[in-house]
């Protein structure tokens, strides 16, 4: 396994982990996602696939283009606000990488 992933694939992995944390806590799902969270993750992956910045993509918070529909954007913000702080314990490498990418 490569140590450095494609930035878009890394972002997909990070959002997947965050959605799983959120769904497990809010919807009682453990190994799978509920339909709502599954739809959100699929939407996020499609948006990442179409990102015009490609491998130069910043974090969504720093991105000058907000490509999510407003209702999806609010839902993702809700997921990230909840799961973000928990990432440092559950997925520390992803959390630190995200923090560094947000600073730079």
Backbone as a printed PyTorch tensor [residue, N CA C, xyz], in Angstrom:
tensor([[[  0.8360,  -1.1790,   0.0000],
         [  0.0000,   0.0000,   0.0000],
         [  0.8840,   1.2470,   0.0000]],

        [[  0.5600,   2.1690,  -0.8550],
         [  1.3500,   3.3970,  -0.9580],
         [  1.1350,   4.2620,   0.2740]],

        [[  2.1810,   4.9190,   0.6920],
         [  2.1040,   5.7920,   1.8580],
         [  1.3450,   7.0790,   1.5380]],

        [[  1.5310,   7.5910,   0.3400],
         [  0.8650,   8.8300,  -0.0680],
         [ -0.2130,   8.4830,  -1.0890]],

        [[ -1.4290,   8.8390,  -0.7820],
         [ -2.5570,   8.5850,  -1.6700],
         [ -2.8230,   9.8100,  -2.5320]],

        [[ -3.5570,   9.5810,  -3.6040],
         [ -4.0900,  10.6750,  -4.3960],
         [ -4.9420,  11.5410,  -3.4670]],

        [[ -4.7770,  12.8660,  -3.4980],
         [ -5.5140,  13.7430,  -2.5780],
         [ -7.0370,  13.5610,  -2.6280]],

        [[ -7.5820,  13.3510,  -3.8050],
         [ -9.0350,  13.1720,  -3.9250],
         [ -9.4510,  11.8720,  -3.2420]],

        [[ -8.6900,  10.8140,  -3.4510],
         [ -9.0050,   9.5370,  -2.8090],
         [ -8.8700,   9.6440,  -1.2920]],

        [[ -7.8910,  10.3980,  -0.8290],
         [ -7.7240,  10.5950,   0.6060],
         [ -8.9430,  11.3480,   1.1720]],

        [[ -9.3910,  12.3750,   0.4580],
         [-10.5710,  13.1250,   0.8920],
         [-11.8060,  12.2290,   0.9430]],

        [[-11.9370,  11.3610,  -0.0490],
         [-13.0630,  10.4170,  -0.0500],
         [-13.0060,   9.5090,   1.1750]],

        [[-11.8170,   9.0400,   1.4960],
         [-11.6610,   8.1900,   2.6690],
         [-11.9880,   8.9210,   3.9510]],

        [[-11.5710,  10.1710,   4.0330],
         [-11.8240,  10.9730,   5.2350],
         [-13.3050,  11.2490,   5.4110]],

        [[-13.9890,  11.6500,   4.3410],
         [-15.4250,  11.9400,   4.4670],
         [-16.1880,  10.6600,   4.7880]],

        [[-15.7430,   9.5430,   4.2390],
         [-16.3940,   8.2590,   4.5400],
         [-16.2880,   7.9470,   6.0350]],

        [[-15.1100,   8.1440,   6.5950],
         [-14.9100,   7.8910,   8.0280],
         [-15.7800,   8.8210,   8.8650]],

        [[-15.8620,  10.0670,   8.4690],
         [-16.6590,  11.0350,   9.2200],
         [-18.1520,  10.7030,   9.1550]],

        [[-18.6240,  10.3190,   7.9910],
         [-20.0350,   9.9650,   7.8430],
         [-20.3510,   8.7200,   8.6740]],

        [[-19.4320,   7.7630,   8.7030],
         [-19.6530,   6.5600,   9.5160],
         [-19.7330,   6.9050,  11.0030]],

        [[-18.8600,   7.7760,  11.4690],
         [-18.8960,   8.2000,  12.8770],
         [-20.2450,   8.8530,  13.1850]],

        [[-20.6640,   9.7490,  12.3140],
         [-21.9190,  10.4660,  12.5080],
         [-23.1100,   9.5160,  12.4850]],

        [[-23.1670,   8.6480,  11.4820],
         [-24.3000,   7.7470,  11.2990],
         [-24.4120,   6.7590,  12.4620]],

        [[-23.2830,   6.2590,  12.9140],
         [-23.2940,   5.3210,  14.0380],
         [-23.9020,   5.9840,  15.2740]],

        [[-23.5220,   7.2130,  15.5400],
         [-23.9970,   7.9180,  16.7230],
         [-25.4350,   8.4260,  16.5910]],

        [[-25.7740,   8.9490,  15.4310],
         [-27.0870,   9.5870,  15.2600],
         [-28.1800,   8.6560,  14.7440]],

        [[-27.7910,   7.6080,  14.0360],
         [-28.7930,   6.7350,  13.4260],
         [-28.6560,   5.2780,  13.8770]],

        [[-27.7370,   5.0180,  14.7780],
         [-27.5850,   3.6850,  15.3440],
         [-27.0060,   2.6430,  14.4040]],

        [[-26.4310,   3.0860,  13.3080],
         [-25.8590,   2.1440,  12.3280],
         [-24.4150,   1.8220,  12.7500]],

        [[-24.0200,   0.5760,  12.5520],
         [-22.6770,   0.1810,  12.9840],
         [-21.7720,  -0.1730,  11.8090]],

        [[-22.1290,  -1.1400,  11.0150],
         [-21.2550,  -1.5610,   9.9130],
         [-21.6530,  -0.9500,   8.5790]],

        [[-22.8810,  -0.5360,   8.4680],
         [-23.3790,   0.0500,   7.2310],
         [-23.9260,   1.4380,   7.5230]],

        [[-24.1630,   2.2000,   6.4780],
         [-24.7580,   3.5280,   6.6260],
         [-26.2650,   3.4520,   6.3950]],

        [[-27.0090,   4.3330,   7.0280],
         [-28.4380,   4.4450,   6.7420],
         [-28.5840,   5.0270,   5.3290]],

        [[-29.7930,   5.0200,   4.8190],
         [-30.0190,   5.5210,   3.4540],
         [-29.6430,   6.9920,   3.3080]],

        [[-29.9770,   7.7850,   4.3080],
         [-29.6770,   9.2200,   4.2450],
         [-28.1660,   9.4710,   4.1940]],

        [[-27.4330,   8.8250,   5.0870],
         [-25.9780,   9.0150,   5.1310],
         [-25.2930,   8.3860,   3.9210]],

        [[-25.8210,   7.2630,   3.4700],
         [-25.2840,   6.6220,   2.2650],
         [-25.4380,   7.5540,   1.0610]],

        [[-26.5910,   8.2010,   0.9650],
         [-26.8290,   9.1620,  -0.1210],
         [-25.9010,  10.3580,  -0.0300]],

        [[-25.6640,  10.8350,   1.1880],
         [-24.7470,  11.9590,   1.3760],
         [-23.3340,  11.5840,   0.9480]],

        [[-22.8800,  10.4030,   1.3470],
         [-21.5380,   9.9610,   0.9830],
         [-21.4060,   9.8000,  -0.5280]],

        [[-22.4110,   9.2370,  -1.1500],
         [-22.3880,   9.0840,  -2.6150],
         [-22.3220,  10.4560,  -3.2910]],

        [[-23.0990,  11.3990,  -2.7970],
         [-23.1010,  12.7640,  -3.3350],
         [-21.7210,  13.4040,  -3.1640]],

        [[-21.1460,  13.2730,  -1.9670],
         [-19.8260,  13.8570,  -1.6990],
         [-18.7730,  13.2630,  -2.6300]],

        [[-18.8240,  11.9610,  -2.8500],
         [-17.8550,  11.3140,  -3.7420],
         [-18.0030,  11.8020,  -5.1770]],

        [[-19.2330,  12.0000,  -5.6240],
         [-19.4600,  12.5270,  -6.9800],
         [-18.8930,  13.9410,  -7.1060]],

        [[-19.1040,  14.7620,  -6.0710],
         [-18.5830,  16.1190,  -6.1060],
         [-17.0540,  16.1010,  -6.1150]],

        [[-16.4610,  15.2090,  -5.3320],
         [-14.9940,  15.1030,  -5.3220],
         [-14.4690,  14.6450,  -6.6820]],

        [[-15.1700,  13.7180,  -7.3150],
         [-14.7550,  13.2400,  -8.6410],
         [-14.7600,  14.3690,  -9.6690]],

        [[-15.6600,  15.3260,  -9.4890],
         [-15.7960,  16.4280, -10.4450],
         [-15.0360,  17.6790, -10.0340]],

        [[-14.2890,  17.6070,  -8.9500],
         [-13.5780,  18.7810,  -8.4510],
         [-12.6130,  19.3140,  -9.5070]],

        [[-12.7710,  20.5820,  -9.8380],
         [-11.9350,  21.1670, -10.8930],
         [-10.4940,  21.3980, -10.4380]],

        [[-10.2410,  21.3230,  -9.1450],
         [ -8.8950,  21.5330,  -8.6270],
         [ -8.0730,  20.2440,  -8.5980]],

        [[ -8.7470,  19.1130,  -8.7220],
         [ -8.0540,  17.8280,  -8.7870],
         [ -7.0990,  17.6050,  -7.6310]],

        [[ -5.8720,  17.2170,  -7.9440],
         [ -4.8920,  16.8960,  -6.9070],
         [ -4.4380,  18.1350,  -6.1210]],

        [[ -4.7840,  19.3160,  -6.5860],
         [ -4.4290,  20.5610,  -5.8900],
         [ -5.5640,  21.0380,  -4.9810]],

        [[ -6.5620,  20.1910,  -4.7850],
         [ -7.7360,  20.5460,  -4.0090],
         [ -7.3870,  20.9110,  -2.5660]],

        [[ -7.9490,  22.0250,  -2.1210],
         [ -7.8320,  22.4260,  -0.7100],
         [ -8.9320,  21.7140,   0.0710]],

        [[ -8.9500,  21.9010,   1.3710],
         [-10.0810,  21.3810,   2.1370],
         [-11.3160,  22.1590,   1.7090]],

        [[-12.4760,  21.5680,   1.8860],
         [-13.7130,  22.2380,   1.4760],
         [-13.8690,  23.5870,   2.1630]],

        [[-13.4380,  23.6610,   3.4120],
         [-13.5350,  24.9050,   4.1760],
         [-12.7450,  26.0360,   3.5130]],

        [[-11.6210,  25.7090,   2.8990],
         [-10.7460,  26.7100,   2.2670],
         [-11.0160,  26.8990,   0.7770]],

        [[-11.8740,  26.0670,   0.2180],
         [-12.1090,  26.0930,  -1.2300],
         [-12.8930,  27.3400,  -1.6390]],

        [[-12.4600,  28.0140,  -2.7150],
         [-13.1750,  29.2090,  -3.1790],
         [-14.4830,  28.8710,  -3.9000]],

        [[-14.6580,  27.6090,  -4.2910],
         [-15.8590,  27.1780,  -5.0060],
         [-16.6190,  26.1950,  -4.1170]],

        [[-17.8530,  26.5200,  -3.7790],
         [-18.6670,  25.6040,  -2.9850],
         [-19.5870,  24.8510,  -3.9410]],

        [[-19.2340,  23.6080,  -4.1980],
         [-19.9040,  22.8400,  -5.2410],
         [-21.0990,  22.0300,  -4.7240]],

        [[-21.3580,  22.0380,  -3.4230],
         [-22.4930,  21.3020,  -2.8790],
         [-23.7540,  22.1500,  -2.9740]],

        [[-24.8890,  21.4810,  -3.1960],
         [-26.1810,  22.1560,  -3.1040],
         [-26.3330,  22.6160,  -1.6530]],

        [[-27.0330,  23.7280,  -1.4270],
         [-27.1200,  24.2760,  -0.0620],
         [-27.5710,  23.2730,   1.0050]],

        [[-28.5870,  22.4500,   0.7150],
         [-29.0620,  21.5090,   1.7390],
         [-28.0330,  20.4180,   2.0220]],

        [[-27.3050,  19.9840,   1.0020],
         [-26.2490,  18.9860,   1.1970],
         [-25.0750,  19.6160,   1.9460]],

        [[-24.7890,  20.8400,   1.6370],
         [-23.6880,  21.5440,   2.2940],
         [-23.9500,  21.6760,   3.7940]],

        [[-25.1760,  21.9990,   4.1480],
         [-25.5320,  22.1210,   5.5630],
         [-25.4290,  20.7670,   6.2660]],

        [[-25.8530,  19.7040,   5.5820],
         [-25.7820,  18.3740,   6.1740],
         [-24.3210,  17.9540,   6.3680]],

        [[-23.4800,  18.2210,   5.3880],
         [-22.0580,  17.8890,   5.5050],
         [-21.4260,  18.6920,   6.6440]],

        [[-21.7840,  19.9530,   6.7710],
         [-21.2600,  20.7650,   7.8750],
         [-21.6470,  20.1480,   9.2210]],

        [[-22.8920,  19.7140,   9.3160],
         [-23.3820,  19.0810,  10.5390],
         [-22.5780,  17.8140,  10.8460]],

        [[-22.3540,  17.0080,   9.8310],
         [-21.5670,  15.7760,   9.9960],
         [-20.1490,  16.1240,  10.4350]],

        [[-19.5360,  17.0920,   9.7740],
         [-18.1510,  17.4490,  10.0820],
         [-18.0010,  18.0750,  11.4610]],

        [[-18.9680,  18.8890,  11.8560],
         [-18.9120,  19.4810,  13.1960],
         [-18.9670,  18.4070,  14.2750]],

        [[-19.7640,  17.3770,  14.0290],
         [-19.8820,  16.3050,  15.0120],
         [-18.6770,  15.3670,  14.9610]],

        [[-18.3400,  14.9000,  13.7590],
         [-17.3180,  13.8570,  13.6140],
         [-15.8950,  14.3980,  13.6690]],

        [[-15.7000,  15.6470,  13.2810],
         [-14.3600,  16.2200,  13.2390],
         [-13.5700,  16.0490,  14.5220]],

        [[-14.1110,  16.4880,  15.6530],
         [-13.3630,  16.3310,  16.9080],
         [-13.1050,  14.8680,  17.2850]],

        [[-13.9730,  13.9720,  16.8570],
         [-13.8040,  12.5530,  17.1730],
         [-12.7540,  11.8790,  16.2920]],

        [[-12.4460,  12.5070,  15.1780],
         [-11.4630,  11.9380,  14.2460],
         [-10.0770,  11.8400,  14.8790]],

        [[ -9.7340,  12.7660,  15.7570],
         [ -8.3940,  12.7660,  16.3450],
         [ -8.1520,  11.4820,  17.1500]],

        [[ -9.1910,  10.9130,  17.7320],
         [ -9.0510,   9.6630,  18.4840],
         [ -9.2380,   8.4250,  17.6100]],

        [[-10.1810,   8.5040,  16.6860],
         [-10.5080,   7.3370,  15.8670],
         [ -9.6070,   7.1870,  14.6380]],

        [[ -9.2220,   8.2890,  14.0440],
         [ -8.4040,   8.2850,  12.8270],
         [ -7.4010,   9.4330,  12.9030]],

        [[ -6.4230,   9.3340,  13.7970],
         [ -5.5200,  10.4700,  14.0510],
         [ -4.7170,  10.9330,  12.8350]],

        [[ -4.2890,  10.0360,  11.9800],
         [ -3.4990,  10.4410,  10.8050],
         [ -4.3400,  11.3130,   9.8880]],

        [[ -5.5780,  10.8920,   9.6320],
         [ -6.4690,  11.6960,   8.7860],
         [ -6.7560,  13.0460,   9.4330]],

        [[ -6.9740,  13.0530,  10.7360],
         [ -7.2890,  14.3010,  11.4410],
         [ -6.1210,  15.2830,  11.3720]],

        [[ -4.9330,  14.8030,  11.6570],
         [ -3.7540,  15.6880,  11.6200],
         [ -3.4900,  16.1740,  10.2000]],

        [[ -3.6230,  15.2950,   9.2380],
         [ -3.4270,  15.6860,   7.8330],
         [ -4.4170,  16.7900,   7.4350]],

        [[ -5.6570,  16.6500,   7.8720],
         [ -6.6920,  17.6520,   7.5590],
         [ -6.3580,  18.9970,   8.2170]],

        [[ -5.9260,  18.9440,   9.4670],
         [ -5.5690,  20.1760,  10.1790],
         [ -4.4140,  20.8810,   9.4720]],

        [[ -3.3880,  20.1200,   9.1090],
         [ -2.2200,  20.7030,   8.4140],
         [ -2.6470,  21.2830,   7.0730]],

        [[ -3.4750,  20.5510,   6.3330],
         [ -3.9200,  21.0200,   5.0240],
         [ -4.7540,  22.2970,   5.1560]],

        [[ -5.4690,  22.4310,   6.2350],
         [ -6.2770,  23.6280,   6.4750],
         [ -5.4070,  24.8300,   6.8230]],

        [[ -4.2760,  24.5940,   7.4650],
         [ -3.3730,  25.6780,   7.8600],
         [ -2.5910,  26.1910,   6.6610]],

        [[ -2.1560,  25.2920,   5.8220],
         [ -1.3020,  25.6530,   4.6780],
         [ -2.0510,  26.3210,   3.5800]]])
